[in-house]
Structures are given as structure tokens and as C-alpha cells.
Amino acid sequence: MTYDTLILGAGAAGMMCAAHCGGRVLVVDHAKAAGEKIRISGGGRCNFTNMFAEPANFISGNPHFCKSALARFTQWDFVAMVDKAGIKWHEKTLGQLFCDNSAKDIVKMLLDLMAQAGAELWLETAVEEVSREGDLFQVRLVRSGRSMTVEAKRVVLATGGKSIPKMGATGIAYQIAQGFGLKVTDTRPALVPLTFSSQPFAGISGTAIPGRVRAGNGSFDEAVLFTHRGLSGPAILQASSYWTEGDSIHMTLCPENDWMALLRQARTDTPRRQIGTALAEHLPKKLAQLLDETWGLQDQLANTTDKRLSEVAALLADWELTPTGSEGYRTAEVTLGGIDTNGLSSKTMEAKDVPGLYAIGECVDVTGWLGGFNFQWAWSSAMACAKAIAAEG
Ligand SMILES: Cc1cc2nc3c(=O)[nH]c(=O)nc-3n(C[C@H](O)[C@H](O)[C@H](O)COP(=O)(O)OP(=O)(O)OC[C@H]3O[C@@H](n4cnc5c(N)ncnc54)[C@H](O)[C@@H]3O)c2cc1C
């Protein structure tokens, strides 16, 4: 059994590549169904791209690496594909595009395109090992409990990252890449809730507010959700990709508010109130109560100096918190880091020193922000690879 191209992983990137690379193609995946992460993504509606996608929305050891693929297959190219398939979509917020009906429509579109291209798909087939003899790759697979070897001229690593092992994530792409001498950067969970061992927010779990969260050199204005174990919500998930263990994060509560002006006004309007009580006018009551207890805001406004008010305003504008950890790969939407881009061609995704070996999608050290960017990277990197393979004939 010799294939022109053997694609490992029938996720977003693998299916997209199989649908467009031409030749005799086999896609293998150990899951029962293809595109499982697409199916569950975006609450079942798949946030398949972002209208504003650009290289600045991606984190990588080499921020220039993603530019070529993103420019040659853009969000609008994917939207055109979705339109052609008759899939209706809408913008939810911040340029995030979702299916009107179901994420399953995207999976079906990709499966239909693969079928039209004549690509074979073997499900419930686990990849065990990849080696190379002469011009051909030997891929050891376990299919329905039986071990077998398939040969191919080219192998495309598209098995994704380590996030959500329960859904079949294995990180095997890293091992295979390393086996061929490629470097793999440190990997860690990203787009993930942050946790605090003391569970300081357990009592206000479920409370959400608008926030600005900064970690490392990332800053995001979106909702923050207080949870039993710590913090979540889009602003926190985004910031988690810039956070490293031991570091603190900085949070502005309701960044639209001019806290000093609001506190001064409260002192004029309701001088007998305590600071904490005044805050409850502008924050969810439970959160105001927690801040009251944590920061000692029992002073009566009438007796509060401007200096004290500006101290409180500064805390509200720059609350420093040090998470003890994250929820980890169990719930992380993506894996940060991966196959070092220095070893890959940004034009074709082929390993520079291993002709015929390609890596696409999440297994590569390119990680998108929350909001459809990770799927866009899967589509764009897959198309760069597919076009290069198709051009070889
Ligand atoms: C809950 C959740 C929601 C998400 N929502 C969004 C969203 O709305 N928008 C967005 O842009 N991104 C979203 N993401 C991220 C997005 O799903 C991934 O970035 C994207 O799926 C990566 O595509 P991929 O093809 O590289 O990997 P995957 O889609 O993960 O595909 C990899 C495939 O390889 C298979 N595989 C792994 N190991 C083996 C092995 N040893 N043998 C055989 N097969 C193997 C897996 O079964 C899987 O099918 C979400 C992620 C999660 C977890």
C-alpha cells in the first residue's frame, strides 16, 4: 500500500489539506469520527474564523512565520468556501464568525471536499511510529486492533496539540518531529482558566464583569468570570496564553469607569456611606463585598481623603493577582508552543531538512488568540502545505 500523501490526523488542518493536495491521499485518525474538535467548538456553532485575523493575533517563537500562509489563504478565502457550501454564518462579536446552524456543517463541508478529491479516510486508526527508508516513509498504524504499515512519499503531521486528552489529543506529532531531528519548543496549556489554591473567589463563583487583563505583554478587554477554582472568561483565557507559572496578572475592573471620579462623586452624593457600599453601585454586589473584606473598605466616604480614594481607584484599575496554576490540558483550548518553526518552510510547511515531511495546524509553534484564529491557522497552514504538494504533482 503506497500513497502519495499520508496525512496523520483528521482534524481541521488534516481534512483541509486532504481536500486540496491532490494525488493518492490517505488520512488516518484514531477517533471514531473526523473533526471532533470542530464539532464541539464555539458551543457547537464553530467560531471558524475571525474577520480581523492578522499575524499580530498569533503567538510564536518566530512571529513572522505565520505571515505567508495567512496572506495566501485568508479568512475571506475560507468564508468564500463556506459560502460556496451554502453554510449560513453570522458575526457574534469582535469579528468572530460562527455557523448559524451547527459546527457539523463545517465538518460535513470538509468531508464532502475530501470525498470529491478522492481522499481515503481511515478512522479508529492510531499512529504508532513513522520512519523512513530511502524515498518512502513507513508509518506503523494500529487499525481495529491490528498493527500494519503503510508507505507514503509524503507524511503530513496534523495530529494537533496536547489539549483535551479525553478527546484524543496525544502530542504524537512532537515525538515524530523529534524523531526526524526537528526541534520542539516548550509546550503548555493556553486559552485556559487560571486557578488559585486558596480559592478566593469560591463565594462569588458565577459573577462576571467587564475587565482588562494583562499578563506578560498581552492585554485584553473582555469579560472576566469568577469561578470556584479561580478566574475564567474570555479576557482571562486570552491572557493565559501570555502568563507563565509564578507570574502575576493585572486586572482593571470595568475599564470604562473613571474610578476616581466615581468615588469622588459618591463622597459628594452619599457621604455617610462606606467606600465598599459605594462600590456596590458600580460592581456586582458580591464582588463589592469581597473587595470590601479584602481591601478593608469600611471607611466612611465623608472621612476619606483624596489620597485614600486614589489608592482605592488604583486598586480597582490595577488589581494584581498571582494565580497558582491553570486548569491544564484537561480544559485548555489550545497548546502553546510546538514544532519549532525554524525547522519548517513558511511557504510550504515542509521540514527544511526532511524532504516530504510536513507539519500543519496546532502541532506547529503558532498559537492563535481566542476568537476563530486557531481554526484560521489550521486552514491557512493546511492550504500552504496542500498547494505545495499539489504543485509537485
Ligand atoms: C473545546 C474547544 C473549543 C474550541 N473552539 C474553537 C473555536 O471556536 N475557534 C477556533 O478557532 N479554535 C477553537 N478551538 C481550537 C481548535 O479546535 C484547534 O486549534 C484546531 O482544532 C486545531 O486543528 P488541528 O487539525 O491542528 O488539530 P485537531 O483538530 O486537534 O486534530 C487532530 C486530530 O489528530 C488526531 N490524533 C491525535 N493523535 C493521534 C494519533 N496518535 N493517532 C491518530 N490520530 C491522532 C485527533 O483525534 C484529531 O482528530 C477549540 C478547541 C477546543 C478544545
The ligand as a Tripos MOL2 file, in Angstrom:
@<TRIPOS>MOLECULE
LIG
   53    58     1     0     0
SMALL
NO_CHARGES

@<TRIPOS>ATOM
      1 C1        -13.3900   22.9630   23.4340 C.3       1 LIG1
      2 C2        -12.6460   23.6320   22.3120 C.ar      1 LIG1
      3 C3        -13.2630   24.6380   21.5830 C.ar      1 LIG1
      4 C4        -12.5650   25.2960   20.5670 C.ar      1 LIG1
      5 N1        -13.2020   26.2780   19.8710 N.ar      1 LIG1
      6 C5        -12.5350   26.9210   18.8770 C.ar      1 LIG1
      7 C6        -13.1940   27.8990   18.0870 C.ar      1 LIG1
      8 O1        -14.4160   28.1260   18.2260 O.2       1 LIG1
      9 N2        -12.4540   28.5660   17.1560 N.ar      1 LIG1
     10 C7        -11.1130   28.3040   16.9330 C.ar      1 LIG1
     11 O2        -10.5020   28.9300   16.0700 O.2       1 LIG1
     12 N3        -10.4910   27.3300   17.6330 N.ar      1 LIG1
     13 C8        -11.1680   26.6440   18.5910 C.ar      1 LIG1
     14 N4        -10.5300   25.6510   19.2900 N.ar      1 LIG1
     15 C9         -9.1480   25.2820   18.8990 C.3       1 LIG1
     16 C10        -9.1990   24.3940   17.6530 C.3       1 LIG1
     17 O3        -10.1180   23.3350   17.8770 O.3       1 LIG1
     18 C11        -7.8260   23.8170   17.3180 C.3       1 LIG1
     19 O4         -6.8800   24.8620   17.2590 O.3       1 LIG1
     20 C12        -7.8760   23.0810   15.9820 C.3       1 LIG1
     21 O5         -8.8030   22.0190   16.0560 O.3       1 LIG1
     22 C13        -6.5030   22.5480   15.6020 C.3       1 LIG1
     23 O6         -6.6440   21.8280   14.4220 O.3       1 LIG1
     24 P1         -5.6580   20.6150   14.1050 P.3       1 LIG1
     25 O7         -6.1890   19.9860   12.8630 O.co2     1 LIG1
     26 O8         -4.2600   21.0810   14.1300 O.co2     1 LIG1
     27 O9         -5.8240   19.6160   15.3320 O.3       1 LIG1
     28 P2         -7.1220   18.8190   15.7950 P.3       1 LIG1
     29 O10        -8.3470   19.4570   15.2870 O.co2     1 LIG1
     30 O11        -6.9590   18.6220   17.2530 O.co2     1 LIG1
     31 O12        -6.9960   17.4190   15.0450 O.3       1 LIG1
     32 C14        -6.0100   16.4860   15.3600 C.3       1 LIG1
     33 C15        -6.5360   15.1110   15.0530 C.3       1 LIG1
     34 O13        -5.4820   14.1710   15.2300 O.3       1 LIG1
     35 C16        -5.9770   13.0070   15.8650 C.3       1 LIG1
     36 N5         -4.8850   12.3190   16.5590 N.ar      1 LIG1
     37 C17        -4.1510   12.7410   17.6190 C.ar      1 LIG1
     38 N6         -3.2470   11.8140   17.9660 N.ar      1 LIG1
     39 C18        -3.4080   10.7620   17.1210 C.ar      1 LIG1
     40 C19        -2.7700    9.5110   16.9780 C.ar      1 LIG1
     41 N7         -1.7760    9.1200   17.7820 N.pl3     1 LIG1
     42 N8         -3.1930    8.6800   16.0070 N.ar      1 LIG1
     43 C20        -4.2140    9.0360   15.1710 C.ar      1 LIG1
     44 N9         -4.8550   10.2270   15.2610 N.ar      1 LIG1
     45 C21        -4.4450   11.0860   16.2140 C.ar      1 LIG1
     46 C22        -7.0710   13.5190   16.7970 C.3       1 LIG1
     47 O14        -8.0270   12.5080   17.0560 O.3       1 LIG1
     48 C23        -7.6620   14.6740   15.9770 C.3       1 LIG1
     49 O15        -8.7730   14.2920   15.1930 O.3       1 LIG1
     50 C24       -11.2120   24.9470   20.2820 C.ar      1 LIG1
     51 C25       -10.6080   23.9260   20.9970 C.ar      1 LIG1
     52 C26       -11.3050   23.2620   21.9970 C.ar      1 LIG1
     53 C27       -10.6180   22.1600   22.7410 C.3       1 LIG1
@<TRIPOS>BOND
     1     1     2 1
     2     2     3 ar
     3     2    52 ar
     4     3     4 ar
     5     4     5 ar
     6     4    50 ar
     7     5     6 ar
     8     6     7 ar
     9     6    13 1
    10     7     8 2
    11     7     9 ar
    12     9    10 ar
    13    10    11 2
    14    10    12 ar
    15    12    13 ar
    16    13    14 ar
    17    14    15 1
    18    14    50 ar
    19    15    16 1
    20    16    17 1
    21    16    18 1
    22    18    19 1
    23    18    20 1
    24    20    21 1
    25    20    22 1
    26    22    23 1
    27    23    24 1
    28    24    25 2
    29    24    26 1
    30    24    27 1
    31    27    28 1
    32    28    29 2
    33    28    30 1
    34    28    31 1
    35    31    32 1
    36    32    33 1
    37    33    34 1
    38    33    48 1
    39    34    35 1
    40    35    36 1
    41    35    46 1
    42    36    37 ar
    43    36    45 ar
    44    37    38 ar
    45    38    39 ar
    46    39    40 ar
    47    39    45 ar
    48    40    41 1
    49    40    42 ar
    50    42    43 ar
    51    43    44 ar
    52    44    45 ar
    53    46    47 1
    54    46    48 1
    55    48    49 1
    56    50    51 ar
    57    51    52 ar
    58    52    53 1
@<TRIPOS>SUBSTRUCTURE
     1 LIG1         1 GROUP 0 **** ****
